[in-house]
Amino acid sequence: MKRFSDHELLTLLTSLESDRVERKESFKGDVPQKARQVVCAFANDLPNHNEPGVLFIGAKDNGDPSGLIITDELLRSLADIKTDGNILPLPVLSVERRIVDNSEMAVVTVMPSDMPPVKYQGRIWIRTGPRRSIAHEQEERILNEKRRFKNVPFDIYPVPAAEITDLSKSVFENDYLSAAFAPDVLEQNGRTYEELLATCKMIVSPETTTPTILGLLAIGKSPQDFLPGAYIQFLRIDGTDLSDQVADEERIGGTIVEMLRRAEDKLKAHNRIAVDITSSQTHRIEMPYPHAAIQQILYNAVLHRTYESTRAPVRVYWFNDRIEINSPGGPYGNVTAENFGSPGITDYRNPNIGDVLKTFGFIQAFGRGIPTARKEMERNGNPPPEFETSQSAVVCTLRIKS
């Protein structure tokens, strides 16, 4: 992540015609929305500068300081641009309080994305000179072409054995598109089926229609034919050891959406509610585990697992005294065994799968799964979640309330 010197920031601030700079006097009114459009446009980098774009908060249009007081609350609000899930794929950006032209300003530095096109609320924003606008069909094609020459994450690698007919056109057109794009964008759509698939990273390009791993997992007719480990293995064990009797088991396959929905149904069926009518004058409804905690850990396991060079599934083992959820692949990127689960420490092995989960409503914002699970376990009276990490797996243990 590039950090500009004070001199470089001053040069950018005073470059009034640059398409790599945006200035806002404050962060009020419609500025938070416009700032997200700016971040989206910088991430798309349509002019192909391969250099960061910079958003100054606390500067007038002519580059003069506006005298805005840069508070911690403002910096947190700017940092939320990255993780609130409105910009997909997640942008790479930094937020700093800097002294520029002898005045405090908030500086948001946005790196060009390796995975364009980037969307904000279903619209692809770009920079055209000092202006920003919504990309038309040809500009989308340019962004798709840029992606082919980048070092992309594994979840959008092509699967040579698959063909475009292995993707469900009906699921894509009837379910995915309406959730991924704003209605006005779809109404004006002049793109072919292949162009839309490429824009959503489901295939390599309109010309090379080989499905990607993302495409098969999101809208594939039979994803496990090509990704045999991409399923959830559920075991309900009547005891506290793997050698005890198995009360229920299921191999849960299909697309990511199908897997998660079926797994949630299975978990709800076993998370039986107990009604206590003897210990107090009013009856109490008790649940062995808070559903939201199991849900968030399961989502994390599917999102952050490795799909590369493994046939191992996500394993959910439900014992009489605990639930163990095993996700193949150890900590990734900025996340290590030492800082795993720490607030604000996140990274994404499969950022595009994260986009799909956000699009289908399984994720509301990023980086909040483990904190939510901890909060819900405490609220329900359960011990806190326990995490065991290694190079090959992350195992989360949720213990029953006593």
N, C-alpha and C positions, 0 to 999 in steps of 0.2 A: 504494500500500500504506500503510494507516494505521499510524502509530506513536503509541501512547498515552503521555501524560505520566506522570510518577511519581505524581501525584495521581490521575489517572484509573485507573491500575493498582491503587492502594490501594483506591479505591472499589469496583472490580470484585472484588478479592480478598475484601473483607468483605461483599459482597452474596450472602448464603448461599442465597437463593432464586432467584437469577438463572439463566435457561436459557442464558446466554451465557458461563458460567464453569464450569470444571472444575479441581479441585485434586488433585494427587498428591504424596505425601510423598517419593517416590523414583522411579527409572525401572528397577525390578527386578521379578522375578517375572512376573506377567501384565500389568504396567502398560504395556509397549510395545504389546501387543495392544489394551488398553483405550484407550490414547492414540490409536491409529489410528481406533478407533470414534468417539471424541470428535471428531477432526478431520473425519471423514466427516460426522458429524451437524452440526457447525458449518457445513461447506461447503454442506450441503443447506438450512439456514436455513428449516426448515418454518414457524416462526412469522412469517417474512417481516420480520424486524427491519431487514434491509439494513444491518446493522452487524457488525463482526468478532466472532468468539468467541475466548475466551482460555483457554488451558490453562497453569496454573501447575505447574511441577515444583519441589518444595521447599516445599510448603505443606500443612498438615493440613486436614481437612475443615472445621474451624471457621475457617479462614483464617490461623491462627497459623503462623509459619515453622517448618519441621521441622529446620532446621540443616543441610540437605544441602549438600555442597560441589559447586559447579557447575564441572565440568571441561570442557576442550575436547572430550574424548572424548564426554561426555554431549551436548554441543551438536551434534557431528557425528551422533550417533545420532538425535537429534531431527530434524535436517535431512534424514536419510535417509527420513523418513516421506513426504516429498514425492515422491521419485524412485524408490523401490524397486518401484513398479509395483503395489502392493497396493491403492491407492486410485485409482479411475478415475471420471471424468476426473481428471487431476492437480490436486491442490488448490493454491490460492495461499496461501502461508503464509510467515511469517518466524520466525526463532528468535533470541532474544537472551538475554544474561546481564544481568539488571537488579537493582538494589537496590530492594526493596519492603519496607516496614515494617522498615527498617534491617537487612534480611537479603538475602543473595544468593538469587535464584531464576532458573530458566530459564523464559522466557516465550515461548510459542508463540501467535502471533496468526494466526487463520484467517479469510480473507475469504469471504463468501458466493459460491457458484459461479454463473457465468452459464449453466451447462449442467447443471442438476439433471435427473434424480437422479444423485447421486454414490454409488458403491458401494465398500465395503471387503470384499475377498475374496468378491465376489458377493452381498453383502447391503447393502441400503440402510438406513443408520442415520440416525435423527433424534433431536431433543431434544423431550421432552414435559415442560415445567417443568424441574426440576433433574435429571430422569432421561433416559437415552437408551434407545432401543428400535429394533427393526426395523420399517420402515414396512409397513403393510398396503396393500391395493389402493387404497382411497380416498386415502390419504396420497400414494401414488405418483401418482395422477391430479392431485393438487394440485401436486406438484413438476413434472410434465409441463406443466401449465398455466402455471406460473411461467416456464418456459423460453421460452414463446412471446412473452413481452414483454421479453425481454432482448436486448442486442446480442450476437448469437451469432457464432461464427467461420464462415467460409465453408463449411467441410466439413459443416455441418448446415443449409445453406440448402436450401429445397425446389427441386425440378426440375419446374416446372409441366407440362412435356410428358410426364412419366412418370406411370404409374399403379401402384397397389399390385400389380397382376398382373405388373409388370415385375420384381418381387422374387421370389426363389426361396424358397417356403415350406418346402420340404424341407431346404435348406441351413440356413435359419434355425433350424428346430425340431430338426434332427438333429445339426447341427454347432456352431452358434453358441451356442444357449441353454445347453447343457451345459457349455460352456467359460466362459460369462459369469456364470452364477449358481451359487450353492452348491446342492448336491443337496437339502437340506431346504427351501430356498426354492421350488424347482421342484415338490417333492412337495406343497407346500401351495398350489400355484398355482391361483388362481381367475380369472385374467385372461384376457381374450379375445386372439386373435391380434393384433388391432389395438392393444390396450393394451400388449402385450409389445413390438411393433415400436416404438411411441412411447417406451416406457421406454428402449429401446436406441438411440433417436434415428435409427431407420431411416426413419420417417415423421414428418410434422409433429405429428400428434396422432391419437387414436382417431377423432375426428370429421372431421379433415382428413387423409385418408390419402395425401396426395401424398408420394412418396418423397423423401428427402434425398440429397444427394451422397454422404454416408456410406453410406446404404442401398444405393445403386446400386453403389458400389465394394466394399462388403462382401458383399452377397448378391444383387446384380443378375444377371439372366439374360444380359444383353448390355450391360454398362456403357458400352462405347464408342459405342453408338447415341446416347447422350445426352451423353457426355463424350469427344469424339473424340480428345483429346490424352492421355487417361489410359491410356497403354500404355508398354511398354519396347521401344526399338529396339536390336537387337543387331547389330553388325558385327564379323566377324573379318577383319582386313586383313593380307594376306601382304606386309608391308613396314612402313615407318615413317611413311608419309604417306597422307593420305586419297585421293590420286590413285592409289595402288597397287591391285593386284588384290584384290577381295573374295573371300575363301575361304569364308565362311559368313555368312548373314544371316537374321534372323527378326524379324518384328513380333510381340511377345508381348502378347496382350490377355487379357481375362477379368476376374474380380474381382481384388482386390489379392492375395489368397492364391494364386489360380491363377497370376498374373503372377510372383510371387516364387518359387514352386516351380518353374515352368518355366524362369525365368531362372537359378536356381541349378543346375538340371540342365545347362543349356547351358554355364554357366561351369565346372562340374566337368569336363565333357567336353573342354574346351579347356585346362584346367589340368593338363596331363599330367605324371605323376610320372616322373622319371628315376632309374634305378638305376645308381650308380657302383660298378663291381666292379674297377677298375684302380688307383685312387689309394691304396688302403689294404688291409690284410689282411682287414678285414670290409667288406661292401658297405654303401653309404650310399644312403638314399632321399632324393631331393631334389625339391622342388616349386618351380616358377617363382615362384608367389605363394602366400602362406598363404590358404587358403580363407576363414578367419574374417575376414580383413581385407577381402577383396572383398565378402563377405557383409554386413559392418557398413556399408560405404560405400554399397552398393546399398540396404539398408534405409533409411539416412538419406536417400538421394536420393528414394526413393518417399514417405517420411513427410513430409519438409520441403519438397517441391516445391510450387509454386503450381498450383492447378487452376482458378484464376479467370482468365478472359479470355485463354486461350492454348490453342492446339492442339498445342503442342510436347510431345513425349514425353520421358521419361527416356532418355538415350542412353548406351549402353555400347559403346565402340569399343575393340576389342582389337587392338593392333598387335604387331609382333614384339618390341618393346623396352619396351612399357608398356601399361597399361589406362587409358583416360580415361572417367570417369563424369560425365555432365553432367545436372544437376538444374535444371529451369526455375524461375526465381524466385531472387532474391538473398537475402542474410541478412535475418532477420526479427526484429522486436521488440528485445529486449535484445542480440541478436547483431548485430555490425557487421563491416565488412570489417577493422577494426583488431583486434577481439578474437576473430575467428572461430577456433574450435578451442581456445580457452583453457580450462583446467580450470574447471569450475563455472559457465561462461557458457552458458546454454541458454535457448531459448524455442521455442514451438510454434505454427507457422502452422496446423497441422491436428491439434489435440489429440485429437479424437475418432477420427481415423484411427490415431493412436498407441494409443488404447484397443483398437481392433480388432486391431492387430498384437500387442499384449500379450496379448489374449484368445486369439488363435490360436497363441501361443507363439513368435512371431518376435522379440519383445523381452522380455528378462527384467527389465531395469531401465532407467530413462531417463537420458540424458545421458552414456552410457558408450560409445557407438559409435565415436567418433573415437579416444578413448584406447585402446580395445581394438584398433582397426586399427593404431595406431602401435606398440603393444606386439608384436603379431603380426608386423608387417613387420620389426621389429628382430630378433625371435627367429629369423625365417627367413633373415636376412641380406640383406634388401632395404633400399634407401634408404627414408627416411621418406616418408609420403604428402605430396603437394604440393597446396595448395588455391589456386584462383584465383577470386575473387569479383567480381561486378558487380551492378548493379541487376537484371539479367535472368537471371542464372544463377550457380550454384556448380559449378565443375569440379574434380574430384579426379583427380589423376594418381598411379597406382601403378606404379613402375618395377620392371622385372625384376631379379632378383638377378644380380650379376656373377659 
